[in-house]
């Protein structure tokens, strides 16, 4: 290995994100449904003037800057994380939050 390789310095542009993992296993069905609808959105079908009309409501994963990394693991901006963590706290759903930086 060259001695020059030891002196390499890099400037990395990083974006600050929040990693949130949560556990809805063993929770009541109503709590699971609320969390699932908040995260993934939901659709409602209503009858209007004799015809069925479908309304779609987008969830957290549809917002810019929010990524689903795995089951019950999301990466998002601070503001979105605070909203989501607030919901989890109100429902007493266990969660873990970690501040991370990702390359921009």
Secondary structure, 3 states (H helix, E strand, C coil): CCHHHHHCCCCCCEEEEEEEEEECCCCCHHHHHHHHHHHHEEEEEEEECCEEEEEEEECHHHCCCCEEEECCEEEECHHHHHHHHHHHHHCCCEEEEEEEEEEC
